[in-house]
Every structure is written in C-alpha cells, then in structure tokens.
Amino acid sequence: MATVHDLLRQTLVGSSEPMHLVGHGISGTIACLFAEKYPDLVKSLTLLSVDTLSANHWSSHYLDMRSQLPSSRQAILRHLSSLLFSQQNPRTVEVFPCLLAKCLDNEFIQGSIVNQQHIPDLSTPREVPTFVLNGERDFVVDTNSRDRWSKSLKSGDRFVCMEKGRHFFQFDQSQHVAQLITAFIQMVPGPWIDRELSSNDFTSLARS
C-alpha cells in the first residue's frame, strides 16, 4: 500500500488532478483499499473480477485445489486456465498455465504459507466514484457478488455483469471492456472531461 501511495505521489507532482485507478483480481482489492484510505489521490476506481469477499481470488482456489487433490501443480493450473479464460486453442492451452505459474511465483498471493496478512472485506469507497465489472461465468467471483456490492454502491457508481465473461473476460472482450471503462470515466466530474483521453489519464495496477 505504501509503495502505491509513493508511486502516485510522485506521478502527481506538478499536477492538480488525482488518478483513475484500474485493478483486476487481487490488484483490484488493493486498489479498493487504497482508494478508501487515500481518496484525495483517486479520481475514480474501476474493479474487474473483484469480490467484496477479499479472500476470494483465483489463487486462493488454486491453493485449495493443491491442498486437496493428488495432482501436480501444472495439472491443476491447466485445469484452472480452462475455467478462467474463455478462449482456448492449442497455443493458449500451452501459454495460460505458464502465465498463472508466473503469477504464483512473482506476485502477492493472499493465503499462501509465507504471507498470512489479513485483508478486510470490501465496500465501495465513500468518496470515490466506483465501477465494478464482473463476469457472468466467473467461477471465482460468483454471480451473487452483485448483491454483495449493491449494499455499498453509491449514486453514480456502476456495476456491470459481462455476458458470458469468465474471470479474465478482458482477454477476449478487450474492446468492449475499454469502451465501458472510458464511458464511466467520462461521466466522472472534472476539468479534464472535455479533452481527449490518453494513456496518461490512467494508472493501471499490476494484473493478478
């Protein structure tokens, strides 16, 4: 959290506007907690495949499977990739499990043996416009997440269920996802609203 704070403070030097944060999975969980703690640094918050239940991530499902099934790590990751991604062809069947393994080896994984840090359950930050996009067919973040998020959605917040979307729906619905996020950001009040959006308007947290 401190690292994200320092990064945004450095980025905002010489600028009068806070940033638009976009996070997926556990990165979205961290972004939500950050926006709650530092609302002055966040113009808007977009969460993809994020549940209010903060421990609910694909990696936690992997850890459960690994502890209960007599299968190799690679076999479990192959099975998980078929559930997390919609598009499957010979190339993706080979690549996706390797990408998931890299995430496990190099990124923060809640619930691992090494790190047992508790993260509280989420609600939409009180002072930050929030957009939640979850997949209709996401086995990690189930369809009941809409009801859980609805308890804290404010006026101006949005929730979208991506039709046929799995956990990584942005992989095969990238253009639609980009259009939805851009439309949401354009509705957030601010002096930048009349100028053309560019990549500098976004701070994207690391994927999970």
Buried (B, 14 or more C-beta within 10 A) or exposed (E): EEEBEEBBEEBBEEEEEBBBBBBBBBBBBBBBBBBBEBBEBBBBBBBBBBBBBBEBBBBBBBBEBBEEEEEEBEEBBBBBBBBBBBEEEEEBEEEBBEBBBEBBEEBBBBBEEEEEEEBEEBBBBEEBBBBBBBBEBBEBBBEEBBEBBEEBBEEEBBBBBBEEBBBBBBBBBEEBBEEBBEEBBEEBEBEBEEEEBEEEBBBBBBBB
